[in-house]
Amino acid sequence: MTINFRFIIIVIMIQSRVRAGKDMELSASKDGWVRKSTKPKLKWRVEGKNNIEKIKNSGYDPTKFTILENITLNKYDIYNPSTNKRREVKSYNISEVSKWTLYSEPYFKIATKLQLNKITTDTYNDFLLRFYTYANDKGLLKFIQENMVSSNEGIVFKDGFVPLEKIEFRTFIAERQWKGYNRIQIQFRVI
């Protein structure tokens, strides 16, 4: 039996990051705030069981990717039932996020070994760049980013709360995020 230590280390790192995030959300759940993690869910008007099938079924045509009406663009981790306010929680100190930092990856992405065999890096990255250009020109990226960001009043960090007015956002192609596959990310920084 062969043990893949690299895979085990990656899984431990991911689990540690997820556990740290949940711990941070729980620690922010005080003074009337309740943990209720809500993530965006995009649904594309293209047939397929998953995003790779949808990309292939579209004939690699990004113009066929329009969103359905019943999507969720909310993003927050805690809310206050008495005030109905919502906040995102990030396990960073405020001083650590003066540079662009990952906020969300609501778009399709390659993230598992099983997906590696479904589409080549070059084919996927080419489609992603063409989708990004098309969606940016049509205002779709801006629409998604603005709706996600405005669904909460700001971000709770380890050392305090920063309101949206003091945070800058952008939608960006992050290159070679996993095994050479690019990702479209919404990033933020405190200004």
C-alpha distance (Angstrom), angle and dihedral (degrees) to the residues before:
residue distance angle dihedral
M1 . . .
T2 3.81 . .
I3 3.79 120.0 .
N4 3.78 117.6 -150.7
F5 3.80 101.8 -147.0
R6 3.81 92.9 179.9
F7 3.82 89.8 59.5
I8 3.82 91.2 47.1
I9 3.81 91.4 50.6
I10 3.83 91.4 49.2
V11 3.81 91.6 48.9
I12 3.81 90.8 48.3
M13 3.82 90.5 48.7
I14 3.81 92.0 49.5
Q15 3.79 92.2 45.4
S16 3.82 90.4 48.5
R17 3.83 90.9 50.6
V18 3.81 92.0 47.6
R19 3.80 91.9 45.5
A20 3.83 91.1 48.4
G21 3.81 89.8 50.4
K22 3.80 92.8 50.2
D23 3.80 91.1 45.9
M24 3.81 89.2 51.6
E25 3.83 90.9 49.4
L26 3.80 90.2 50.7
S27 3.80 92.6 48.5
A28 3.83 89.7 51.0
S29 3.81 89.4 52.3
K30 3.80 98.5 93.7
D31 3.78 138.8 95.3
G32 3.82 91.4 46.5
W33 3.81 96.1 -41.5
V34 3.82 117.9 126.0
R35 3.81 127.5 -161.2
K36 3.81 109.7 -114.0
S37 3.77 110.7 150.1
T38 3.81 111.5 -156.1
K39 3.80 121.2 -178.9
P40 3.81 131.4 -171.3
K41 3.81 118.1 -98.7
L42 3.79 116.9 -162.9
K43 3.80 119.2 -163.7
W44 3.79 118.1 -163.9
R45 3.79 126.3 -148.0
V46 3.83 90.8 -125.7
E47 3.81 127.1 101.1
G48 3.81 119.1 -112.2
K49 3.79 143.1 98.9
N50 3.79 93.3 -113.8
N51 3.79 138.7 9.8
I52 3.81 94.8 -93.0
E53 3.82 90.3 54.8
K54 3.80 89.0 46.9
I55 3.80 91.4 51.8
K56 3.82 90.9 50.2
N57 3.84 93.5 42.7
S58 3.80 89.8 52.8
G59 3.80 88.7 59.6
Y60 3.82 85.9 -116.3
D61 3.80 88.0 -66.4
P62 3.81 110.6 146.0
T63 3.81 92.1 -166.5
K64 3.82 88.5 72.2
F65 3.82 90.4 63.0
T66 3.77 106.0 94.7
I67 3.78 121.8 146.6
L68 3.77 125.0 -110.7
E69 3.78 120.1 -121.4
N70 3.83 96.1 -114.4
I71 3.79 97.8 68.2
T72 3.78 129.2 130.8
L73 3.78 116.9 -134.7
N74 3.81 96.8 169.4
K75 3.79 117.2 124.0
Y76 3.78 121.3 -177.7
D77 3.78 139.0 118.9
I78 3.80 103.8 -157.2
Y79 3.78 135.2 27.7
N80 3.76 137.6 -173.9
P81 3.84 111.1 -129.9
S82 3.80 93.6 -160.2
T83 3.83 95.1 52.3
N84 3.84 98.2 24.7
K85 3.83 88.9 -134.1
R86 3.79 121.0 146.1
R87 3.80 132.5 -154.8
E88 3.78 137.3 -172.1
V89 3.82 116.6 -132.6
K90 3.82 124.2 -145.9
S91 3.81 125.0 -179.8
Y92 3.80 96.1 -133.7
N93 3.77 133.2 100.9
I94 3.81 113.0 -112.1
S95 3.82 90.9 -114.5
E96 3.83 89.8 59.6
V97 3.82 95.0 61.1
S98 3.79 103.1 59.0
K99 3.83 85.5 104.3
W100 3.82 124.2 61.6
T101 3.81 109.7 -73.2
L102 3.81 132.4 -179.2
Y103 3.81 113.0 -89.8
S104 3.82 101.4 166.5
E105 3.80 144.8 -23.6
P106 3.81 102.4 -150.6
Y107 3.81 94.1 157.2
F108 3.78 127.9 80.9
K109 3.80 116.8 -70.7
I110 3.77 142.0 173.8
A111 3.79 108.3 -117.8
T112 3.83 110.0 145.5
K113 3.80 137.1 62.5
L114 3.81 89.4 -121.2
Q115 3.81 90.1 60.1
L116 3.82 91.2 52.7
N117 3.81 90.8 72.4
K118 3.82 93.1 49.1
I119 3.83 100.9 63.5
T120 3.79 133.9 9.9
T121 3.79 122.1 -115.7
D122 3.81 93.1 -117.1
T123 3.81 94.2 48.2
Y124 3.80 93.0 46.8
N125 3.80 95.7 43.9
D126 3.81 91.1 47.9
F127 3.81 90.9 51.1
L128 3.81 91.4 45.6
L129 3.81 92.3 52.9
R130 3.81 91.9 48.1
F131 3.82 90.7 46.6
Y132 3.82 90.9 49.1
T133 3.81 91.7 50.7
Y134 3.81 92.9 45.9
A135 3.83 94.7 44.7
N136 3.79 91.5 45.8
D137 3.82 92.4 50.6
K138 3.83 90.9 48.6
G139 3.82 93.1 48.1
L140 3.81 93.0 -116.5
L141 3.81 94.8 124.3
K142 3.80 90.9 50.3
F143 3.82 91.6 46.4
I144 3.81 92.7 52.0
Q145 3.80 94.3 43.5
E146 3.82 94.6 47.6
N147 3.80 93.4 47.5
M148 3.81 93.6 47.6
V149 3.79 93.6 47.2
S150 3.81 95.3 44.9
S151 3.82 91.6 52.7
N152 3.81 88.8 81.7
E153 3.79 137.3 35.4
G154 3.80 97.7 -125.3
I155 3.78 145.6 -60.2
V156 3.80 130.8 -59.6
F157 3.81 111.5 -145.8
K158 3.80 130.2 -173.7
D159 3.78 89.9 -93.1
G160 3.79 103.6 34.2
F161 3.78 151.6 -41.4
V162 3.81 125.0 -69.6
P163 3.84 118.6 -165.0
L164 3.81 120.3 -135.1
E165 3.81 91.6 -106.1
K166 3.81 88.8 69.4
I167 3.80 96.1 47.5
E168 3.79 127.6 81.3
F169 3.82 122.4 -154.0
R170 3.80 135.7 -165.0
T171 3.79 138.0 174.7
F172 3.77 109.4 -130.0
I173 3.82 142.5 169.4
A174 3.79 107.2 -118.2
E175 3.78 107.9 -157.8
R176 3.80 125.9 -135.1
Q177 3.80 95.0 -1.4
W178 3.78 95.2 158.2
K179 3.80 126.6 11.5
G180 3.82 90.7 -26.1
Y181 3.81 95.7 -50.4
N182 3.80 116.7 130.4
R183 3.80 124.1 -137.7
I184 3.76 135.5 -155.9
Q185 3.78 106.7 -127.7
I186 3.75 136.7 -177.3
Q187 3.79 104.8 -138.6
F188 3.80 132.3 -172.1
R189 3.77 141.5 -165.8
V190 3.77 133.7 -174.3
I191 3.81 111.1 -115.0
